[in-house]
Amino acid sequence: MPAKRLIWLGCIILTAVVARCAELNCSVEINADRIPTTAREVFTTLQQAMAEYLNTTSFTEAQFSSNEKIDCKFFLTVNSYADNVVTGSLQVQSTRPVFDSTYTTPLLNIKDNDISFSYSQGEPLTFSHSEVTSNLTALLDFYAYLIIALDFDSFSSHGGTPYYEEADRIVQLSRSGAEKGWRAIDDPRNRASILAALTEPPASAIRDIIFTYHRQGLDRMTVSPDKGRTAITGCVRSLAEIAHTLPMSAVLPLFHDTKLDELTGVYSKSAADERKEVARILAEIYPTATTLTERIANPSN
């Protein structure tokens, strides 16, 4: 075969492999300690099924190589299992690498306490763009798109828009069902409320914060720590504006759970005036987070 044709064929194969590569590198863990030992076998199967679904489904048309996959974790705690119905809570976390460093920064750390879905051992999990095949796949799809949207937002301004729209599609398809979490009116911090807060002004300004915090803040700190911190300080001030306008917005606990601990490291070597300003602002937004805000103000204590 001519060399030129070999090169052409190789390019086609490489493109196909990249295009088919799923977006997530996800670990799944299930805690079923509250369930009688005789009924726990189903959760071994469920854990494998969830991991396979999340790691092999191509949720978007974006091209991901294997080293570009988004690292994430799903922790399902099972509270009850009866008549094939699972109830419990789901902790979802995702990270992304920081430019020119070995550090990975958290992008999402959220706990969903309204988890309920039907599952029988060996049941296949099927991905569909046009319908909700089960509440379990709806939950997995929603959080997959949320992870992808936040990741894209952190690399380019409002880059995650198409994936928030996909998450909203799932909310719209699921809200007529009996399961909790799909109607923002039911809970100001459920998955529907979080999505609405991320995509509707004025709370959607958090997306500008996500971009600036990561691309102009963390990604610059290996080259210019002072400039990177200055950008992040601006993000804290912008967060205060959201808190002033919408003190009950779902984006505030989301930022708290994802970023507040990280900020203690970001400001550990900054000037005292900068540390104290950031600590003061965060203490006003999160009055119960005194341990973390005090560590920001006085990192040596």
C-alpha positions in Angstrom: 0.0 0.0 0.0 1.4 3.5 -0.9 2.9 5.4 2.0 0.5 8.4 1.4 -2.5 6.1 1.6 -1.2 4.6 4.9 -0.8 8.0 6.4 -4.4 8.9 5.2 -5.8 5.7 6.7 -3.9 6.3 9.9 -5.4 9.8 10.2 -8.9 8.4 9.7 -8.4 5.8 12.4 -6.9 8.2 14.8 -9.7 10.7 14.3 -12.3 8.0 14.8 -10.6 6.9 18.0 -10.5 10.4 19.4 -14.1 11.1 18.4 -15.4 8.0 20.0 -13.5 8.6 23.3 -15.9 9.3 26.1 -15.4 12.5 28.1 -15.2 11.2 31.7 -12.6 9.2 33.6 -15.0 8.3 36.5 -14.6 6.2 39.6 -17.8 4.9 41.2 -18.2 3.8 44.8 -21.3 2.5 46.5 -21.8 2.3 50.3 -24.6 -0.2 51.0 -23.7 -0.8 54.7 -27.2 0.0 55.8 -28.6 -2.8 53.6 -28.8 -6.4 54.9 -25.9 -8.5 53.7 -28.1 -10.8 51.8 -29.4 -8.0 49.6 -26.0 -6.3 48.9 -25.0 -8.3 45.8 -27.1 -6.1 43.6 -24.9 -3.1 44.4 -21.8 -4.8 43.1 -23.5 -5.1 39.8 -24.9 -1.6 40.0 -21.5 -0.1 40.8 -20.0 -1.8 37.7 -22.9 -0.7 35.5 -22.7 2.9 36.6 -18.9 3.0 36.1 -19.2 1.4 32.6 -22.0 3.8 31.6 -20.2 6.9 32.7 -16.8 5.9 31.3 -18.0 4.6 27.9 -20.8 7.0 27.0 -20.0 9.8 24.6 -22.2 12.5 26.0 -21.1 15.2 23.5 -19.8 15.7 20.0 -16.6 17.1 21.4 -13.4 15.2 20.7 -11.5 14.0 23.8 -8.3 12.1 23.7 -7.7 9.6 26.6 -5.4 12.0 28.5 -8.0 14.8 28.2 -10.8 13.0 30.0 -12.3 14.7 33.0 -11.5 13.1 36.3 -14.6 12.7 38.5 -16.0 10.5 41.3 -19.5 9.4 42.2 -20.2 8.2 45.7 -23.6 6.6 46.2 -24.7 6.0 49.8 -27.7 3.7 49.9 -30.3 4.3 52.6 -32.9 1.8 51.6 -33.6 -0.9 48.9 -37.0 -2.4 48.6 -39.0 -3.6 45.6 -36.0 -2.7 43.4 -36.2 0.9 44.5 -32.9 2.5 45.7 -33.0 5.6 47.9 -30.0 7.5 49.3 -27.6 10.3 48.6 -25.0 10.9 45.8 -21.8 12.9 46.2 -20.3 14.0 42.9 -16.9 15.5 42.5 -14.8 16.6 39.6 -11.3 18.1 39.1 -9.2 19.6 36.4 -5.4 20.1 36.0 -3.8 23.4 36.6 -1.5 24.6 33.8 2.1 23.8 34.1 1.8 22.1 37.4 1.0 18.7 39.0 -1.8 20.3 41.0 -5.5 19.4 40.2 -8.2 21.8 41.3 -11.7 20.9 42.3 -14.5 22.1 39.9 -17.5 20.4 41.5 -18.2 19.0 45.0 -21.9 18.5 45.5 -24.1 16.2 47.5 -27.6 15.3 46.3 -29.8 14.0 49.1 -32.8 13.3 46.8 -31.7 10.1 45.1 -34.3 7.6 44.2 -34.4 5.2 41.3 -35.5 1.7 40.3 -32.8 -0.9 39.5 -32.9 -4.7 39.3 -29.7 -6.7 39.1 -28.4 -7.0 35.5 -30.6 -4.2 34.2 -28.9 -2.5 31.3 -28.3 1.3 31.4 -29.1 2.8 28.1 -28.2 6.3 26.9 -30.8 8.3 24.9 -30.8 11.9 23.7 -34.6 11.9 23.1 -36.1 10.4 26.2 -35.5 9.4 29.8 -34.9 5.7 29.9 -34.8 5.6 33.7 -34.4 8.0 36.6 -31.0 6.4 37.2 -29.7 7.3 33.7 -31.3 10.7 34.0 -29.3 11.3 37.2 -26.1 10.1 35.7 -26.6 12.1 32.5 -27.5 15.3 34.4 -24.3 15.2 36.5 -22.2 14.1 33.5 -23.3 17.2 31.6 -22.9 19.4 34.7 -19.3 18.1 35.1 -18.6 18.7 31.4 -20.2 22.2 31.4 -18.1 23.4 34.4 -15.0 22.0 32.9 -15.5 23.8 29.6 -16.5 27.0 31.5 -13.1 26.8 33.3 -11.2 26.8 30.1 -13.1 29.3 28.0 -15.6 32.0 28.8 -19.1 30.5 28.8 -17.7 27.5 27.0 -20.0 25.1 28.8 -23.3 26.6 27.4 -24.2 23.7 25.1 -23.8 21.2 28.0 -25.9 23.2 30.5 -28.5 23.1 27.8 -28.3 19.3 27.7 -28.6 19.2 31.5 -31.7 21.4 31.2 -33.1 19.1 28.6 -32.9 16.3 31.2 -34.5 18.4 33.8 -37.4 19.2 31.5 -37.9 15.6 30.6 -37.7 14.4 34.2 -39.8 17.1 36.0 -43.1 15.4 35.3 -42.1 12.3 37.2 -42.6 11.5 40.8 -38.9 11.5 41.8 -37.6 14.5 43.7 -34.9 16.9 42.6 -36.2 17.9 39.2 -38.4 20.8 40.1 -36.7 24.0 41.4 -39.8 25.1 43.2 -39.5 22.1 45.5 -36.1 22.9 47.0 -33.8 25.9 46.5 -30.7 23.7 46.5 -31.8 20.7 44.4 -30.3 19.8 41.0 -32.9 21.8 39.1 -32.3 24.9 41.3 -28.5 24.6 40.9 -28.8 24.4 37.2 -31.1 27.4 37.1 -28.7 29.4 39.3 -25.8 28.6 37.0 -27.6 29.6 33.9 -30.0 32.5 34.9 -28.8 36.0 35.8 -27.8 37.4 38.1 -26.4 34.3 39.8 -25.1 33.0 36.5 -22.3 35.5 36.9 -20.7 32.6 38.8 -19.7 31.3 35.3 -17.5 34.4 34.7 -16.0 33.7 38.2 -15.3 30.1 37.2 -13.5 31.2 34.1 -11.5 34.0 35.7 -10.6 31.9 38.8 -9.1 29.1 36.7 -7.7 30.6 33.5 -6.6 34.0 34.8 -6.0 32.9 38.4 -4.8 29.4 39.0 -3.4 28.8 35.5 -1.2 31.9 35.8 0.1 31.2 39.3 3.1 29.1 38.3 4.3 32.0 36.2 3.1 35.0 38.2 1.6 34.1 41.7 0.8 37.7 42.5 -1.2 38.2 39.2 -3.0 34.9 39.7 -4.0 35.8 43.2 -5.2 39.2 42.2 -7.5 37.6 39.6 -8.9 35.2 42.3 -9.4 38.1 44.7 -11.5 39.8 42.1 -13.5 36.6 41.9 -14.1 36.7 45.6 -15.4 40.3 45.3 -17.7 39.2 42.5 -19.0 36.4 44.6 -19.9 38.9 47.3 -22.0 40.8 44.7 -24.0 37.6 44.0 -24.4 37.0 47.8 -25.6 40.6 48.3 -28.2 40.3 45.5 -29.2 36.7 46.1 -28.1 35.6 49.6 -29.9 32.2 49.2 -28.6 31.4 45.7 -27.6 27.8 45.2 -24.2 28.8 43.7 -23.0 30.1 47.2 -23.0 26.7 48.9 -21.6 25.2 45.7 -18.7 27.6 45.8 -18.2 26.9 49.5 -18.1 23.2 49.2 -15.9 23.2 46.1 -13.4 26.1 46.7 -13.3 27.4 50.2 -10.7 24.9 51.5 -8.5 25.5 48.4 -8.5 29.2 49.0 -6.6 28.7 52.3 -3.7 27.4 50.1 -4.0 30.1 47.5 -3.6 32.9 50.0 -1.1 31.1 52.3 1.8 33.2 50.9 0.0 36.4 50.0 0.4 39.8 51.6 -1.4 40.3 54.9 -3.8 43.0 53.6 -4.9 40.8 50.7 -5.5 37.8 53.0 -7.5 39.8 55.5 -9.7 41.4 52.8 -10.5 38.0 51.3 -11.1 36.5 54.7 -13.4 39.4 55.7 -15.5 39.1 52.5 -15.8 35.3 52.8 -16.7 35.6 56.5 -19.6 37.9 55.5 -20.8 35.4 52.8 -20.2 32.3 55.0 -20.5 33.3 58.6 -20.3 29.7 59.9 -17.1 29.0 58.1 -14.9 30.6 60.7 -12.2 27.9 60.8 -11.5 28.3 57.1 -11.7 32.1 56.9 -9.4 32.4 59.9 -6.9 30.1 58.3 -7.0 32.4 55.2 -6.5 35.5 57.4 -3.7 33.9 59.5 -2.2 30.9 57.7 0.5 30.5 60.3 -1.9 29.9 63.2 
